[in-house]
Amino acid sequence: MFRQIAIVTLAAASVLPAFSAFAAPFKDMDGNIHIQDVTPNAQVPIEAGESKKKVKANYCGLVVVSKPNTSTPIPGSIVVGGETIDTTTLPMQSLPACVDNALKEARATNFKTSDGRVVLVAKTAGINYDVIYTGVPSVKQYRASVCGFVRISNSLTNPAPASFTYASTPYTTADLPTQTPGRCINGVKFIPQ
């Protein structure tokens, strides 16, 4: 049974404090994560795991790793294709041109460039390498519904994160309470009793 809460009426204002029981994230029976205390249509940042990307080795076997995002430099440690790289000890060198599948200037060891990129040598050309930026959180933006509901889906191909941070508070998905989520129909909140 669901109780209807209309946002636009004054009566709803007196009911909304009961809604604060949903302020903390919870999961449903399918493992989806729900947050139901959000400003309608707001962007909601959720941190989950470390920042990752795929980088393809060029035809000369170089993997050129750039910053994880525009405002964060490459951290002191990254993992590329399962290999941990201490970026603080790499020598500074220029990135040579790759012409006809050969470097204009040979590079025998990994290095970093003056603009902050990390370059790994002797990789297999054309292969995508997974890059993990150690200690740099991955932030995904979710849009709240018109009722202020956010849902982080859980599926076999895209499982919900095992842990995440919402509103500066860390959560472990397995420890979240299991509840029936509210529904939003035509901009009207329905929450379970």
Secondary structure as UniProt FT lines:
FT   STRAND          2..5
FT   TURN            7..8
FT   HELIX           10..19
FT   HELIX           20..22
FT   STRAND          26..27
FT   TURN            29..30
FT   STRAND          33..35
FT   TURN            40..41
FT   STRAND          43..56
FT   TURN            59..60
FT   STRAND          63..65
FT   TURN            70..71
FT   STRAND          77..80
FT   TURN            81..82
FT   STRAND          83..86
FT   HELIX           87..89
FT   STRAND          98..99
FT   TURN            100..101
FT   STRAND          102..103
FT   STRAND          111..112
FT   TURN            114..115
FT   STRAND          118..120
FT   TURN            125..126
FT   STRAND          128..143
FT   TURN            146..147
FT   STRAND          150..152
FT   STRAND          163..166
FT   TURN            167..168
FT   STRAND          169..172
FT   HELIX           173..175
FT   STRAND          183..185
FT   TURN            186..187
FT   STRAND          188..192
//
